[in-house]
Amino acid sequence: MYPTQEQETTLERWLDHLCELQNSARHNRLVAYETEGVFVSLSDQQSLLKTARETYDDFREVPQDFQNHALRRNDKAFTAFRKRCKENPVKKGYPRYKKRVRSLTWSLRKYTKVVRKKTKDTDKQTIRVRENPIIETDFRHNRLKVPKLGDVKIRMHRPLQGDPKEVTIVKKASGWYAHIVSEIPDTPKVEPTAAVAVDVGTTHYLTTSEGETEDNPRWYRQAEGLLRKHSKDFSRKKKGSNRGKKQQHKLALHHERTTNRRKDFIGKLVYKLYHHKENNVLVAEDLRVSNMVKNKHLSKSISDASWGIFFKWCADIAERDGLHFHKVDPNNTSQTCSCCGKKSPKKLSLSVRTFNCQSCGTSLDRDHNAAINILLRAACVHRGERWVTNLYETRNLSVDR
């Protein structure tokens, strides 16, 4: 997005208002529970918002859709908090106070449209469609209709598909961006014919069941030297000064570039596994990444790899294109021989990168052996067997059938 200076000032003022509104909604729930022992619902806070809009001018200046979505975010945070309280009373994670809000969202409403269509009774038909937020032009930039702000210049990187439902405007260090959520029809699943399994790691980003490896770029470690320089320069600036703000912006840009490089690599890798390799089934381990980053020796490498984003994007692309993505139990995939199914008598440490079977003499790369075991376990599940099964049973079932 390319807002004018006046539009950018208005957007930043709206973001400050939404931050105060979200913190007020959080405080309202806290006080109501501590004093009266009651839970404030989303509808109660929306009624208070309606009263505030009738009373105060600063509330009427901001579109009501933006304010409703801020209350929904707060309600979503408290719903997740109550869920965590039931699952793990020790680590509850109460919703935090918001220092700033970087995005605003509004829903696209439906309106009645009369179209001419010949039928038996009449040549007119009334349908309900959502408004299109994009105004196409013959120039380089199109326009985005923002409530109470007008038309803002945008540059689209791909055509709009499906039925648009909501728009989110995000403020980043590199500028303003608009995310448009569209509803598209479901794609029917294809028949699974070609499957590949992947085993993620830190030495190689992943190893497939066919023995192919993908190098780990380690984007954060590459950017760590320049990050240290920017952080040191920022610490020398006076807090609140113009030079300090410029250096803070430079530091934020550096973090954003690192994130964009990582996401670009993961997106191209997922597309390559599905479409370039012509696989319609992708299998991976069901890893608890949030627990794995607690390892003080591997936490930085695991966080830099972003396995959670990789698994999520695999599932999203599979759902979008009608492909398949499955997760299997990771128990003992790297400790069991993929040829005979016998488990190693001694637990292999992470420093041992080659799996040598003492029963059948098979010698394979540790990650390649694990990827084959992941594929065998998924094949067992596809044939109707149990999801939780040991690899020895999986190997025998696959050989027999």
C-alpha positions in Angstrom: 0.0 0.0 0.0 1.1 3.6 -0.7 -1.0 5.9 1.5 -0.5 9.6 1.3 1.1 11.4 4.3 -2.4 12.5 5.5 -3.8 9.0 5.2 -0.8 7.5 7.0 -1.2 9.9 9.9 -4.9 8.9 10.1 -4.0 5.2 10.1 -1.5 5.6 12.8 -4.0 7.5 14.9 -6.5 4.7 14.4 -3.9 2.1 15.5 -3.3 4.0 18.7 -7.0 4.2 19.4 -7.4 0.4 18.8 -4.5 -0.3 21.1 -6.2 1.7 23.9 -9.5 0.0 23.2 -8.1 -3.5 23.4 -6.3 -2.7 26.6 -9.5 -1.2 28.1 -11.4 -4.3 27.1 -8.8 -6.4 28.8 -8.9 -4.3 32.0 -12.7 -4.4 32.0 -12.7 -8.2 32.1 -10.0 -8.3 34.8 -11.8 -5.9 37.1 -15.2 -7.6 36.6 -13.8 -11.0 37.5 -11.8 -9.7 40.5 -14.6 -7.6 42.0 -17.8 -9.5 41.1 -16.5 -12.9 39.9 -18.2 -12.7 36.5 -17.0 -13.2 33.0 -17.6 -10.3 30.6 -18.8 -11.6 27.2 -18.0 -10.2 23.7 -21.6 -9.0 23.3 -21.4 -7.0 26.6 -18.3 -5.2 25.4 -19.9 -4.5 22.0 -22.9 -2.9 23.8 -20.5 -0.7 25.8 -18.8 0.2 22.5 -22.1 1.3 21.1 -22.7 3.5 24.1 -19.2 5.0 23.8 -19.7 5.8 20.1 -22.8 7.7 21.0 -21.1 9.7 23.7 -17.5 10.4 22.6 -16.3 12.0 19.3 -13.0 10.2 19.2 -14.8 6.8 19.1 -17.0 8.0 16.2 -14.0 9.0 14.2 -12.8 5.4 13.9 -14.9 2.9 11.8 -16.9 0.6 13.9 -15.7 -2.5 12.1 -12.2 -1.8 13.2 -13.3 -1.5 16.8 -15.4 -4.7 16.7 -12.5 -6.7 15.4 -10.3 -5.4 18.2 -12.8 -6.6 20.7 -12.9 -10.0 18.9 -9.1 -10.3 19.2 -9.4 -9.6 22.9 -12.2 -12.2 23.3 -10.1 -14.7 21.3 -7.1 -14.2 23.7 -9.3 -14.8 26.8 -10.9 -17.9 25.2 -7.5 -19.3 24.7 -6.5 -18.3 28.2 -9.4 -20.2 29.8 -8.6 -23.2 27.6 -5.0 -23.2 28.9 -6.2 -22.9 32.5 -8.1 -26.2 32.1 -5.2 -28.0 30.4 -2.3 -26.7 32.4 -3.1 -24.7 35.5 0.6 -24.0 36.2 1.3 -22.1 32.9 -1.8 -20.1 32.2 -0.4 -17.2 30.2 -2.8 -14.3 31.0 -3.4 -12.0 28.0 -0.7 -9.3 28.0 -1.0 -5.6 28.0 -0.6 -4.3 24.4 2.1 -1.7 23.9 1.1 -1.2 20.3 -1.2 -2.6 17.6 0.2 -3.0 14.1 -2.9 -4.1 12.1 -6.5 -3.2 11.7 -9.2 -5.4 10.1 -12.7 -4.9 8.7 -15.3 -7.3 7.3 -16.7 -6.9 3.8 -20.5 -6.9 4.0 -23.0 -8.3 1.5 -25.4 -6.1 -0.4 -28.4 -6.9 -2.6 -27.8 -6.8 -6.3 -30.3 -7.2 -9.1 -29.1 -9.0 -12.2 -30.9 -9.7 -15.4 -31.3 -13.4 -16.0 -34.0 -15.0 -18.1 -36.2 -17.4 -16.1 -39.7 -18.7 -16.5 -41.3 -16.0 -14.4 -39.2 -12.9 -14.8 -36.0 -11.7 -16.4 -34.6 -10.2 -13.1 -33.0 -12.0 -10.2 -31.9 -10.7 -6.8 -28.7 -12.0 -5.3 -26.5 -11.1 -2.3 -22.9 -10.5 -3.1 -20.0 -9.0 -1.1 -18.5 -5.6 -2.1 -15.2 -5.7 -4.0 -12.7 -3.6 -2.0 -10.4 -3.3 -5.1 -11.0 -0.6 -7.7 -9.0 -1.6 -10.9 -7.5 1.2 -12.9 -5.6 1.5 -16.2 -2.5 2.8 -14.4 0.3 1.2 -12.4 -1.6 1.2 -9.1 -5.1 0.1 -8.3 -7.2 1.5 -5.4 -8.3 0.0 -2.1 -11.5 1.3 -0.5 -10.9 1.9 3.2 -13.9 3.0 5.4 -13.8 6.7 6.4 -10.4 7.0 4.7 -11.2 6.9 1.0 -9.2 5.2 -1.8 -5.6 4.2 -1.1 -3.0 3.3 -3.8 -2.1 -0.4 -3.8 0.0 -2.6 -6.0 -1.3 -6.2 -6.3 1.2 -9.0 -6.7 -1.5 -11.4 -8.0 -5.2 -11.1 -9.2 -7.9 -11.4 -6.6 -9.5 -14.8 -6.5 -12.7 -16.0 -4.9 -15.2 -14.1 -2.8 -13.4 -11.5 -0.5 -14.5 -11.7 3.1 -12.2 -9.3 5.1 -9.3 -7.0 4.7 -6.4 -6.4 7.1 -4.0 -3.5 6.9 -0.6 -4.2 8.5 2.1 -1.7 9.4 5.6 -3.1 9.0 9.1 -1.6 9.1 9.2 -1.6 5.2 5.8 0.1 4.8 2.0 -0.7 4.7 0.5 -3.9 3.4 -3.0 -5.1 2.8 -4.0 -8.8 3.4 -7.3 -9.7 1.7 -8.9 -13.0 2.8 -11.1 -14.6 0.1 -13.4 -17.6 0.2 -12.7 -20.1 -2.6 -14.5 -23.4 -3.3 -13.0 -26.5 -1.9 -10.7 -28.5 -4.2 -11.4 -32.2 -4.4 -8.6 -34.5 -3.1 -6.6 -36.3 -5.8 -6.0 -40.0 -5.6 -2.7 -40.6 -3.7 -0.3 -42.2 -6.1 3.2 -40.7 -5.4 4.3 -40.2 -1.7 7.4 -38.8 -0.2 8.4 -38.5 3.5 10.7 -35.9 4.9 12.7 -35.8 8.1 13.6 -32.3 9.3 16.9 -31.5 11.0 19.4 -28.8 11.8 22.4 -30.1 9.8 20.3 -30.5 6.7 17.0 -28.7 6.6 15.3 -31.9 5.5 16.1 -35.3 4.0 13.6 -37.1 1.9 12.8 -40.8 1.8 14.5 -40.9 -1.6 17.8 -39.8 -0.1 17.7 -36.2 -1.4 18.8 -33.5 1.0 18.1 -29.7 1.3 20.8 -27.5 2.8 19.9 -25.4 5.8 20.5 -21.7 5.0 20.6 -20.6 8.6 19.2 -17.2 7.8 19.4 -15.8 11.4 23.0 -16.9 11.9 24.0 -15.3 8.6 22.4 -12.0 9.7 23.7 -12.2 13.3 26.9 -10.2 12.6 25.1 -7.3 11.1 22.4 -7.6 13.7 25.0 -7.2 16.5 26.3 -4.0 14.8 22.8 -2.4 14.4 22.0 -3.3 18.0 25.2 -1.8 19.3 24.6 1.4 17.3 21.1 1.6 18.6 22.3 1.3 22.3 24.5 4.3 21.8 21.8 6.6 20.7 19.8 8.8 23.1 16.4 7.4 23.9 13.6 9.2 22.1 16.0 11.2 19.8 15.6 11.3 16.0 18.8 9.5 15.4 17.6 6.8 17.8 14.3 6.4 15.9 16.2 6.1 12.6 18.5 3.4 14.0 15.5 1.6 15.5 13.9 1.6 12.1 17.1 0.3 10.5 17.2 -2.5 13.1 13.5 -3.4 12.4 14.2 -3.5 8.7 17.0 -5.9 9.2 14.8 -8.3 11.2 12.1 -8.1 8.6 14.5 -8.9 5.7 15.7 -12.0 7.6 12.1 -13.1 8.2 11.2 -12.6 4.5 14.2 -14.6 3.3 13.3 -17.5 5.6 9.7 -17.5 4.5 10.7 -17.2 0.8 12.9 -20.3 1.2 10.2 -22.3 3.0 7.5 -21.4 0.4 9.7 -22.4 -2.5 10.7 -25.6 -0.8 7.1 -26.7 -0.1 6.1 -25.9 -3.7 9.2 -27.9 -4.9 8.3 -31.0 -2.9 4.7 -31.0 -4.2 4.8 -29.7 -7.8 8.4 -29.9 -9.1 8.8 -33.4 -7.7 5.2 -34.3 -8.8 4.3 -35.8 -5.4 0.7 -35.7 -4.2 1.4 -37.1 -0.7 3.8 -35.5 1.8 4.5 -37.1 5.2 6.3 -35.7 8.1 6.7 -36.2 11.8 4.3 -34.8 14.3 6.9 -32.8 16.3 6.2 -30.7 19.3 8.4 -27.8 18.3 7.4 -25.6 21.3 8.9 -28.3 23.6 12.0 -28.8 21.4 13.1 -25.2 21.6 13.5 -25.6 25.4 16.8 -27.4 24.6 19.4 -24.7 25.4 21.9 -26.2 22.9 19.5 -26.4 19.9 17.0 -23.7 20.6 18.5 -21.1 18.3 18.9 -23.5 15.4 15.4 -24.9 15.8 13.9 -21.4 15.9 15.9 -20.4 12.9 14.6 -23.4 10.9 10.9 -22.5 11.6 9.7 -26.1 11.3 6.2 -24.9 12.5 5.8 -22.6 9.5 7.0 -25.4 7.2 4.5 -27.9 8.5 1.7 -25.3 8.4 2.4 -24.3 4.8 2.6 -27.9 3.7 -0.9 -28.4 5.1 -2.2 -25.2 3.6 -0.9 -25.9 0.1 -2.2 -29.5 0.3 -5.6 -28.2 1.2 -5.6 -25.5 -1.5 -4.4 -27.8 -4.4 -6.3 -31.0 -3.3 -3.1 -32.8 -2.3 -2.4 -34.8 0.9 -0.3 -34.0 4.0 0.0 -36.4 6.9 1.8 -36.4 10.2 2.9 -39.6 12.0 4.2 -40.5 15.4 7.9 -39.6 15.6 8.7 -42.2 18.3 11.9 -44.1 17.4 12.0 -43.2 13.7 15.7 -42.6 13.9 16.5 -45.4 16.3 15.0 -48.2 14.1 16.3 -50.0 11.0 14.2 -49.2 8.0 15.2 -52.6 6.4 14.6 -55.2 9.1 12.6 -53.1 11.6 14.9 -53.9 14.6 15.5 -51.1 17.1 19.0 -50.2 18.0 20.0 -51.8 21.3 21.8 -48.5 22.3 20.2 -45.1 22.0 22.0 -43.1 19.3 23.0 -39.6 20.3 22.6 -36.7 17.9 26.3 -36.6 17.1 26.0 -40.1 15.4 24.9 -39.2 11.9 25.0 -42.8 10.4 22.7 -45.6 11.3 24.4 -49.0 11.3 22.1 -52.0 11.9 23.7 -54.8 14.0 21.0 -57.3 12.8 21.0 -57.0 9.0 24.1 -54.8 8.5 22.3 -51.9 6.8 24.2 -48.7 6.8 22.3 -45.5 6.0 22.4 -41.8 6.8 20.5 -41.3 10.0 18.0 -38.8 8.5 17.5 -40.9 5.4 16.7 -43.9 7.5 14.3 -41.9 9.6 12.5 -40.6 6.5 12.0 -44.1 5.2 10.5 -45.2 8.5 8.2 -42.2 8.4 7.0 -43.3 4.9 6.5 -46.9 6.1 4.4 -45.7 9.1 2.2 -43.6 6.8 1.7 -46.5 4.4 0.6 -48.6 7.4 -1.9 -45.9 8.3 -3.2 -45.6 4.7 -4.0 -49.3 4.7 -6.3 -48.8 7.6 -4.0 -49.8 10.5 -3.6 -48.0 13.7 -1.9 -44.5 13.8 0.1 -45.5 16.9 2.1 -48.6 15.9 5.7 -49.6 16.3 8.0 -49.6 13.2 8.6 -53.4 13.4 4.8 -54.0 12.9 4.7 -51.4 10.2 7.6 -53.0 8.3 6.1 -56.5 8.4 2.6 -55.3 7.3 4.2 -53.4 4.4 6.2 -56.4 3.3 3.3 -58.9 3.6 0.9 -56.7 1.6 
